[in-house]
Amino acid sequence: MKIVTLSKEEFDDFSRRNKYNSFYQTSNYAEFKAKYEQFSIHYLGFRDNNNRLIGASLMLYKTLFWGYKYAYAPRGLLIDYDNDKLIDAVTEELKKLLRKQKFIFITIDPPVIASERDRTGNTIQFNNNVNRTLGAFKRNGYEHLGFNLYDESILPRWNVVAPLAPDARIIYNSFDNEIKEKLNYANNACVTARIDNTCDIKKFYDTIKKKYTKKNYKYFENLTNAFMPDKIKIFYAYLDTKKYTENANNLYIKEEERNNNLASIIQSGDQITYNIPKAVEDKITSDKLLHTYKKDVVSSAKFLKANPEGIILGAAITIEEANGVSILLNYADSDYESYNTSYVLTYEIMKYFGKENFKYLNLGSVTGNFNPTSKYYPLLLNKVGFNSSILEYIGQFNIIINPTIYLIYKKKYNK
């Protein structure tokens, strides 16, 4: 086996056809990291003795100290992880080559799935080959970050993924009842979502910047510049204040009429014609609904007066891969928390990409802590229920190229 340099086009072609393909292992992502974080780029290919390309990887690298460098292969290497002999050969050749070029180590976080979990953390499916892969890594001196539960790694180890379908009815019918109820409530409140075909990143950032502070404008600008024009999509959730006001008034009028009818039945005392105890129960429920609808009438009138053109409740940005789509950010303005904005955005994204024949949607990361008392549990609930499951990846590793300098690096950076 030998390591070769690939052109950007050769690398993208191989990555697109590889079963481990992701947007992280693309030249687009490389260009984004080079512009935003000043990484240098190298595309490596692994050829067998018959000169067949059997693996590849994007390598992002930087110089640390004394001319020594480190590399990062995001969601790489793109090799067959079930073939431990291939892992041996690739590791041996990488160490030979990169040691000469003064590399200290390579960080990898391959998308090898260790298990598939449900919302309670129970294992649905376990990868029986994962222990063999871990054994090959250990034999080759890989240093494992561990089976971390939170965000200790560069890329998340836990992701929520849902299947897509071309028919929106199939998608909707697969949801948990809790998700359907939230979507129905949002629909009654006249909350809708749609794609922004202009992909105006300034408008997107102006929408999220009030509450979202983890990434700055340059991050999103460089990201869209690298993946535009065909890989990035932006979606918005809107509250139609005119329809919301009309709907709120109609619901109040109808419920008021029902409430008055129930009051008349109860006052009649006619036990023969009517089920009075049932009418009393219904009246109590109606009183509560009437109170809620009255509040909606008041709030909708205020919204309409202040925002006659409607209100943007949230926004989401997605990035496409060979067969699937990932939600990079699903933002809901906390001032309008009751409208279930993130759920509406997720459903709209699923409908849109389902029609485009994409196979799956990555709803983003969660933690591996499934305890309902955890502060992270509400985030988990926001993402499960869309006929989704939780994928646990194998984790993050350092391939140590120069053990002596690596020890110095760890002391220097307190790693």
KANOR-V813390 format. One line per field, one symbol per residue. ss: DSSP state (H for helix, E for strand, C for the rest). Layout:
ss=???
//
This chain:
ss=CEEEECCHHHHHHHHHHCCCCCHHHCHHHHHHHHHHHCCEEEEEEEECCCCCEEEEEEEEEEEEECCEEEEEECCCCECCCCCHHHHHHHHHHHHHHHHHCCEEEEEECCCCEEEEECCCCCEEEECCCHHHHHHHHHHCCEEECCCCCCCCCCCCCEEEEEECCCCHHHHHHCCCHHHHHHHHHHHHCCEEEEECCCCCHHHHHHHHCCCCCCCCHHHHHHHHHHHCCCCEEEEEEEECHHHHHHHHHHHHHHHHHHHHHHHHHHHHCCCCCCCHHHHHHHHHHHHHHHHHHHHHHHHHHHHHHHCCCCEEEEEEEEEECCCEEEEEEEEECHHHHHHCHHHHHHHHHHHHHHHCCCCEEEEEECCCCCCCCCCCHHHHHHHCCCCEEEEEECCCEEEECCHHHHHHHHHHHCC
//
